[in-house]
Amino acid sequence: YFIDNMGVFFVPGAILLLNNLSLLSEIWWKLVIIILASFLISFTATYFSVRLTLYLRRRHQLRKEGKAHD
């Protein structure tokens, strides 16, 4: 549903941005900083989440193999 109707969700926002370019020209550098910070935070959180998941899976697998040998 959302993919079929993406235009409905993004076109009004894009038109609003185009109508207010003068406001954006004053704060563009703040937006760039926020976007970069958000990217770095989400990238770091994803990295550590994947590392933790792999560690826990490996630990679980080792425990499972240890019980099978007993």
A tleap script that builds the chain and sets N, CA, C and O, in Angstrom:
source leaprc.protein.ff14SB
mol = sequence {
  NTYR PHE ILE ASP ASN MET GLY VAL PHE PHE
  VAL PRO GLY ALA ILE LEU LEU LEU ASN ASN
  LEU SER LEU LEU SER GLU ILE TRP TRP LYS
  LEU VAL ILE ILE ILE LEU ALA SER PHE LEU
  ILE SER PHE THR ALA THR TYR PHE SER VAL
  ARG LEU THR LEU TYR LEU ARG ARG ARG HIE
  GLN LEU ARG LYS GLU GLY LYS ALA HIE CASP
}
set mol.1.N position { 0.823 -1.192 0.000 }
set mol.1.CA position { 0.000 0.000 0.000 }
set mol.1.C position { 0.866 1.254 0.000 }
set mol.1.O position { 0.640 2.172 -0.788 }
set mol.2.N position { 1.874 1.289 0.903 }
set mol.2.CA position { 2.693 2.492 1.025 }
set mol.2.C position { 3.550 2.722 -0.222 }
set mol.2.O position { 3.717 3.860 -0.662 }
set mol.3.N position { 4.087 1.654 -0.782 }
set mol.3.CA position { 4.922 1.801 -1.972 }
set mol.3.C position { 4.088 2.276 -3.157 }
set mol.3.O position { 4.545 3.103 -3.947 }
set mol.4.N position { 2.894 1.769 -3.283 }
set mol.4.CA position { 2.020 2.187 -4.384 }
set mol.4.C position { 1.602 3.646 -4.256 }
set mol.4.O position { 1.294 4.286 -5.262 }
set mol.5.N position { 1.586 4.177 -3.056 }
set mol.5.CA position { 1.104 5.541 -2.821 }
set mol.5.C position { 2.189 6.472 -2.306 }
set mol.5.O position { 1.886 7.430 -1.596 }
set mol.6.N position { 3.440 6.215 -2.647 }
set mol.6.CA position { 4.533 7.052 -2.150 }
set mol.6.C position { 4.398 8.506 -2.586 }
set mol.6.O position { 4.764 9.417 -1.843 }
set mol.7.N position { 3.877 8.720 -3.778 }
set mol.7.CA position { 3.694 10.089 -4.249 }
set mol.7.C position { 2.778 10.891 -3.339 }
set mol.7.O position { 2.994 12.084 -3.122 }
set mol.8.N position { 1.769 10.242 -2.814 }
set mol.8.CA position { 0.822 10.917 -1.919 }
set mol.8.C position { 1.534 11.379 -0.649 }
set mol.8.O position { 1.181 12.410 -0.078 }
set mol.9.N position { 2.534 10.618 -0.208 }
set mol.9.CA position { 3.215 10.953 1.031 }
set mol.9.C position { 4.339 11.966 0.834 }
set mol.9.O position { 4.575 12.791 1.717 }
set mol.10.N position { 5.041 11.928 -0.304 }
set mol.10.CA position { 6.228 12.752 -0.478 }
set mol.10.C position { 6.014 14.013 -1.303 }
set mol.10.O position { 6.731 14.994 -1.104 }
set mol.11.N position { 5.069 14.021 -2.207 }
set mol.11.CA position { 4.864 15.196 -3.053 }
set mol.11.C position { 4.471 16.421 -2.237 }
set mol.11.O position { 5.051 17.483 -2.461 }
set mol.12.N position { 3.528 16.345 -1.308 }
set mol.12.CA position { 3.189 17.553 -0.531 }
set mol.12.C position { 4.387 18.106 0.253 }
set mol.12.O position { 4.566 19.320 0.346 }
set mol.13.N position { 5.197 17.212 0.810 }
set mol.13.CA position { 6.381 17.680 1.533 }
set mol.13.C position { 7.387 18.337 0.618 }
set mol.13.O position { 7.984 19.352 0.977 }
set mol.14.N position { 7.584 17.770 -0.561 }
set mol.14.CA position { 8.523 18.349 -1.526 }
set mol.14.C position { 8.042 19.719 -2.009 }
set mol.14.O position { 8.845 20.637 -2.171 }
set mol.15.N position { 6.753 19.854 -2.234 }
set mol.15.CA position { 6.204 21.144 -2.665 }
set mol.15.C position { 6.372 22.175 -1.555 }
set mol.15.O position { 6.715 23.326 -1.824 }
set mol.16.N position { 6.135 21.772 -0.319 }
set mol.16.CA position { 6.317 22.685 0.805 }
set mol.16.C position { 7.761 23.159 0.901 }
set mol.16.O position { 8.017 24.342 1.124 }
set mol.17.N position { 8.703 22.236 0.732 }
set mol.17.CA position { 10.115 22.615 0.760 }
set mol.17.C position { 10.459 23.587 -0.369 }
set mol.17.O position { 11.170 24.568 -0.152 }
set mol.18.N position { 9.959 23.316 -1.561 }
set mol.18.CA position { 10.242 24.207 -2.686 }
set mol.18.C position { 9.636 25.590 -2.493 }
set mol.18.O position { 10.214 26.586 -2.930 }
set mol.19.N position { 8.500 25.661 -1.855 }
set mol.19.CA position { 7.869 26.959 -1.596 }
set mol.19.C position { 8.590 27.748 -0.509 }
set mol.19.O position { 8.430 28.965 -0.426 }
set mol.20.N position { 9.376 27.078 0.320 }
set mol.20.CA position { 10.050 27.746 1.433 }
set mol.20.C position { 11.571 27.649 1.330 }
set mol.20.O position { 12.252 27.475 2.341 }
set mol.21.N position { 12.101 27.759 0.121 }
set mol.21.CA position { 13.549 27.676 -0.067 }
set mol.21.C position { 14.287 28.796 0.658 }
set mol.21.O position { 15.436 28.619 1.064 }
set mol.22.N position { 13.650 29.929 0.822 }
set mol.22.CA position { 14.314 31.035 1.517 }
set mol.22.C position { 14.587 30.674 2.974 }
set mol.22.O position { 15.617 31.060 3.526 }
set mol.23.N position { 13.665 29.932 3.602 }
set mol.23.CA position { 13.896 29.486 4.979 }
set mol.23.C position { 15.019 28.460 5.039 }
set mol.23.O position { 15.838 28.479 5.957 }
set mol.24.N position { 15.053 27.561 4.054 }
set mol.24.CA position { 16.085 26.537 4.036 }
set mol.24.C position { 17.463 27.129 3.792 }
set mol.24.O position { 18.456 26.619 4.311 }
set mol.25.N position { 17.538 28.193 3.013 }
set mol.25.CA position { 18.848 28.779 2.723 }
set mol.25.C position { 19.491 29.356 3.980 }
set mol.25.O position { 20.713 29.489 4.042 }
set mol.26.N position { 18.692 29.695 4.971 }
set mol.26.CA position { 19.228 30.237 6.224 }
set mol.26.C position { 19.727 29.142 7.170 }
set mol.26.O position { 20.635 29.379 7.967 }
set mol.27.N position { 19.148 27.962 7.086 }
set mol.27.CA position { 19.494 26.918 8.070 }
set mol.27.C position { 20.035 25.654 7.430 }
set mol.27.O position { 20.051 24.609 8.081 }
set mol.28.N position { 20.485 25.706 6.167 }
set mol.28.CA position { 20.922 24.499 5.464 }
set mol.28.C position { 22.046 23.800 6.193 }
set mol.28.O position { 22.080 22.570 6.225 }
set mol.29.N position { 22.979 24.554 6.787 }
set mol.29.CA position { 24.122 23.925 7.458 }
set mol.29.C position { 23.683 23.167 8.706 }
set mol.29.O position { 24.284 22.149 9.051 }
set mol.30.N position { 22.653 23.643 9.383 }
set mol.30.CA position { 22.125 22.916 10.548 }
set mol.30.C position { 21.504 21.592 10.106 }
set mol.30.O position { 21.666 20.569 10.771 }
set mol.31.N position { 20.803 21.619 8.994 }
set mol.31.CA position { 20.200 20.392 8.468 }
set mol.31.C position { 21.267 19.376 8.079 }
set mol.31.O position { 21.107 18.181 8.329 }
set mol.32.N position { 22.345 19.838 7.473 }
set mol.32.CA position { 23.433 18.940 7.085 }
set mol.32.C position { 24.052 18.295 8.321 }
set mol.32.O position { 24.327 17.095 8.318 }
set mol.33.N position { 24.272 19.073 9.370 }
set mol.33.CA position { 24.834 18.533 10.615 }
set mol.33.C position { 23.894 17.500 11.226 }
set mol.33.O position { 24.345 16.447 11.677 }
set mol.34.N position { 22.602 17.786 11.246 }
set mol.34.CA position { 21.626 16.858 11.808 }
set mol.34.C position { 21.582 15.563 10.993 }
set mol.34.O position { 21.526 14.472 11.560 }
set mol.35.N position { 21.608 15.684 9.676 }
set mol.35.CA position { 21.570 14.492 8.818 }
set mol.35.C position { 22.810 13.645 9.027 }
set mol.35.O position { 22.711 12.424 9.147 }
set mol.36.N position { 23.986 14.276 9.071 }
set mol.36.CA position { 25.230 13.525 9.289 }
set mol.36.C position { 25.265 12.870 10.669 }
set mol.36.O position { 25.682 11.719 10.799 }
set mol.37.N position { 24.835 13.590 11.688 }
set mol.37.CA position { 24.816 13.028 13.040 }
set mol.37.C position { 23.841 11.849 13.115 }
set mol.37.O position { 24.149 10.823 13.721 }
set mol.38.N position { 22.684 11.998 12.508 }
set mol.38.CA position { 21.704 10.906 12.506 }
set mol.38.C position { 22.251 9.684 11.784 }
set mol.38.O position { 22.062 8.554 12.235 }
set mol.39.N position { 22.920 9.908 10.674 }
set mol.39.CA position { 23.517 8.806 9.935 }
set mol.39.C position { 24.562 8.086 10.783 }
set mol.39.O position { 24.561 6.857 10.864 }
set mol.40.N position { 25.445 8.843 11.410 }
set mol.40.CA position { 26.507 8.230 12.211 }
set mol.40.C position { 25.943 7.468 13.409 }
set mol.40.O position { 26.419 6.378 13.728 }
set mol.41.N position { 24.950 8.022 14.062 }
set mol.41.CA position { 24.342 7.351 15.215 }
set mol.41.C position { 23.652 6.063 14.779 }
set mol.41.O position { 23.827 5.024 15.415 }
set mol.42.N position { 22.876 6.119 13.712 }
set mol.42.CA position { 22.168 4.907 13.268 }
set mol.42.C position { 23.141 3.869 12.717 }
set mol.42.O position { 22.936 2.673 12.924 }
set mol.43.N position { 24.191 4.296 12.023 }
set mol.43.CA position { 25.194 3.364 11.512 }
set mol.43.C position { 25.917 2.670 12.660 }
set mol.43.O position { 26.133 1.459 12.622 }
set mol.44.N position { 26.291 3.442 13.683 }
set mol.44.CA position { 26.983 2.875 14.836 }
set mol.44.C position { 26.081 1.913 15.604 }
set mol.44.O position { 26.522 0.837 16.007 }
set mol.45.N position { 24.837 2.289 15.806 }
set mol.45.CA position { 23.898 1.416 16.520 }
set mol.45.C position { 23.672 0.119 15.746 }
set mol.45.O position { 23.605 -0.955 16.345 }
set mol.46.N position { 23.555 0.208 14.431 }
set mol.46.CA position { 23.383 -0.989 13.615 }
set mol.46.C position { 24.615 -1.871 13.685 }
set mol.46.O position { 24.497 -3.090 13.808 }
set mol.47.N position { 25.788 -1.276 13.609 }
set mol.47.CA position { 27.042 -2.029 13.669 }
set mol.47.C position { 27.133 -2.827 14.968 }
set mol.47.O position { 27.408 -4.026 14.951 }
set mol.48.N position { 26.900 -2.153 16.093 }
set mol.48.CA position { 27.018 -2.847 17.374 }
set mol.48.C position { 25.894 -3.861 17.593 }
set mol.48.O position { 26.100 -4.875 18.261 }
set mol.49.N position { 24.721 -3.601 17.043 }
set mol.49.CA position { 23.630 -4.570 17.147 }
set mol.49.C position { 23.963 -5.851 16.391 }
set mol.49.O position { 23.712 -6.952 16.879 }
set mol.50.N position { 24.526 -5.701 15.204 }
set mol.50.CA position { 24.909 -6.875 14.416 }
set mol.50.C position { 26.033 -7.626 15.112 }
set mol.50.O position { 26.008 -8.855 15.177 }
set mol.51.N position { 27.018 -6.904 15.633 }
set mol.51.CA position { 28.125 -7.565 16.339 }
set mol.51.C position { 27.613 -8.342 17.552 }
set mol.51.O position { 28.039 -9.473 17.785 }
set mol.52.N position { 26.704 -7.747 18.324 }
set mol.52.CA position { 26.140 -8.417 19.491 }
set mol.52.C position { 25.344 -9.645 19.083 }
set mol.52.O position { 25.451 -10.698 19.713 }
set mol.53.N position { 24.550 -9.514 18.035 }
set mol.53.CA position { 23.761 -10.652 17.563 }
set mol.53.C position { 24.656 -11.798 17.110 }
set mol.53.O position { 24.395 -12.952 17.449 }
set mol.54.N position { 25.697 -11.503 16.359 }
set mol.54.CA position { 26.622 -12.552 15.912 }
set mol.54.C position { 27.332 -13.206 17.091 }
set mol.54.O position { 27.524 -14.422 17.113 }
set mol.55.N position { 27.722 -12.393 18.068 }
set mol.55.CA position { 28.375 -12.934 19.255 }
set mol.55.C position { 27.435 -13.879 20.013 }
set mol.55.O position { 27.836 -14.973 20.412 }
set mol.56.N position { 26.199 -13.453 20.206 }
set mol.56.CA position { 25.241 -14.276 20.944 }
set mol.56.C position { 24.901 -15.554 20.189 }
set mol.56.O position { 24.744 -16.610 20.803 }
set mol.57.N position { 24.786 -15.472 18.872 }
set mol.57.CA position { 24.523 -16.676 18.070 }
set mol.57.C position { 25.684 -17.651 18.159 }
set mol.57.O position { 25.481 -18.858 18.290 }
set mol.58.N position { 26.903 -17.128 18.086 }
set mol.58.CA position { 28.086 -17.985 18.168 }
set mol.58.C position { 28.173 -18.642 19.544 }
set mol.58.O position { 28.474 -19.830 19.656 }
set mol.59.N position { 27.908 -17.867 20.578 }
set mol.59.CA position { 27.940 -18.406 21.937 }
set mol.59.C position { 26.869 -19.480 22.131 }
set mol.59.O position { 27.119 -20.516 22.747 }
set mol.60.N position { 25.682 -19.220 21.602 }
set mol.60.CA position { 24.598 -20.192 21.702 }
set mol.60.C position { 24.958 -21.478 20.954 }
set mol.60.O position { 24.704 -22.579 21.442 }
set mol.61.N position { 25.549 -21.328 19.770 }
set mol.61.CA position { 25.945 -22.491 18.976 }
set mol.61.C position { 27.012 -23.310 19.717 }
set mol.61.O position { 26.950 -24.539 19.721 }
set mol.62.N position { 27.975 -22.648 20.333 }
set mol.62.CA position { 29.017 -23.359 21.074 }
set mol.62.C position { 28.435 -24.112 22.258 }
set mol.62.O position { 28.833 -25.244 22.533 }
set mol.63.N position { 27.500 -23.494 22.958 }
set mol.63.CA position { 26.850 -24.164 24.084 }
set mol.63.C position { 26.054 -25.372 23.612 }
set mol.63.O position { 26.062 -26.423 24.253 }
set mol.64.N position { 25.373 -25.214 22.497 }
set mol.64.CA position { 24.564 -26.296 21.943 }
set mol.64.C position { 25.458 -27.455 21.526 }
set mol.64.O position { 25.110 -28.613 21.759 }
set mol.65.N position { 26.607 -27.165 20.912 }
set mol.65.CA position { 27.532 -28.222 20.512 }
set mol.65.C position { 28.170 -28.886 21.737 }
set mol.65.O position { 28.426 -30.090 21.725 }
set mol.66.N position { 28.424 -28.111 22.784 }
set mol.66.CA position { 29.002 -28.676 24.012 }
set mol.66.C position { 28.059 -29.623 24.693 }
set mol.66.O position { 28.502 -30.650 25.207 }
set mol.67.N position { 26.780 -29.330 24.722 }
set mol.67.CA position { 25.789 -30.212 25.331 }
set mol.67.C position { 25.599 -31.470 24.497 }
set mol.67.O position { 25.319 -32.538 25.041 }
set mol.68.N position { 25.746 -31.355 23.191 }
set mol.68.CA position { 25.569 -32.500 22.325 }
set mol.68.C position { 26.710 -33.507 22.521 }
set mol.68.O position { 26.510 -34.711 22.359 }
set mol.69.N position { 27.882 -33.021 22.863 }
set mol.69.CA position { 29.025 -33.914 23.059 }
set mol.69.C position { 29.028 -34.580 24.432 }
set mol.69.O position { 29.700 -35.594 24.621 }
set mol.70.N position { 28.297 -34.034 25.378 }
set mol.70.CA position { 28.288 -34.583 26.746 }
set mol.70.C position { 27.536 -35.874 26.853 }
set mol.70.O position { 27.446 -36.448 27.939 }
savepdb mol mol.pdb
quit
